[in-house]
Amino acid sequence: MKLPRALAVLAVAASVIACSANEPPPPERKQQAGAAKATPTAVKRQPYTISFGGDVHFEGMLRPKLADPRTALGPIAGVLRKADLTMVNLETAITTGGTPAPGKQFTFRAPASALTALKAAGVDVVSMANNHGMDYMQTGLADSLAAGKKAKFPVVGIGANEAQAYKPYRKVVNGNRVSIIGATQVMDSEFIQAWTATSAQGGLASAKNEARLIQEVRKARKNSDTVIVHLHWGTELQKCPNQAQLSLAPKLVKAGADVVVGGHAHILLGGGYLDNAYVHYGLGNFVFYNSNPATTGRTGVLTLTINGRKVLKDTWTPATIQGGLPVPMTGPARPQAVADWKALRSCTGLTARR
């Protein structure tokens, strides 16, 4: 028997509603649901560690060690791998071509396997803003940039233009937004113009252009928990910071840097607190062919424990350069080497505590 017309209409409507309930939501609703699901929850910030080593190249006796990049840095790799983040100064062009800088006494270059070796040893990022970063001029720079990109290995302090050279490396570590900027105060006078990155020229981030460097620090401060500036600075074989270092460090701290660290002098200098920031004036040689056991052969790894803007602790792991490689110290000589490192602070104007 047929239903009255009104009942038939209601039956059809009910059927449509039932079918609609089983259909997937329209595309825009699905996207919204997915977007809501992908929204990350706030990550609570926890302390992290960052380790720094000094100047690294792979010339002379060090070149054969790249035959096996996995073990090229020797026993110091065990120290470097322990930190949440590790950084060194890569004082060489990554190239097998190019033309040496005219008239320069020492020019360093290394194949791309140098990046493989650093990565295998636990190094996460390097600065190439130093007086050897462009030893093979613009060709060497282009090769260095290409090698870093191919290896997916972060390099700061150099770039195809000024913006890239000053651009910080950014990484979230234990909930901390970390920004690392690289720059150099040290360049041979005859190469300053040719090596300094500009809007129209590739090159190095220059700390001689203080206004530009400070601008980048202030910019990083706005969206970072920790701002680190890695500098190539100091006077070779001078154990106390020079006037250029003493002038620049407080300016960077005032601009928002939490850590200012670097080297160049081939020997160790002191480190400590400047107001609420941590400054270290010289990490010395690290992977380096030329060393004197009493001076340039003294090295080590500086490890900072940081939470946001607070540097909670500094730890020094002393080492000596043997056959070009840093070897961690053991036995009774180790505590004495730590005490000697702490004593270097006496001429820096820095303090042992915040």
Secondary structure, DSSP 4 states (H G I P E B T S, - for coil): -PPPHHHHHHHHHHHHHHHHHHSPPPHHHHHHHHHHHHPPPPPPP--EEEEEEEEE---GGGGGGGGSGGGTTGGGHHHHTTSSEEEEEE-SEE-S-S-PPTT-S---EE-THHHHHHHHTT--EEE--STTTTTTHHHHHHHHHHHHHHHT--EESEESSHHHHHPPEEEEETTEEEEEEEEES---GGGHHHHB-BTTB-EEPBTTSHHHHHHHHHHHHTT-SEEEEEEE-S-TT-SS--HHHHHHHHHHHHHT-SEEEEE-SSSB--EEEETTEEEE--B-EEE-S---TTTTTEEEEEEEEEETTEEEEEEEEEEEEETTEEEE--TTHHHHHHHHHHHGGGGTT-BS--
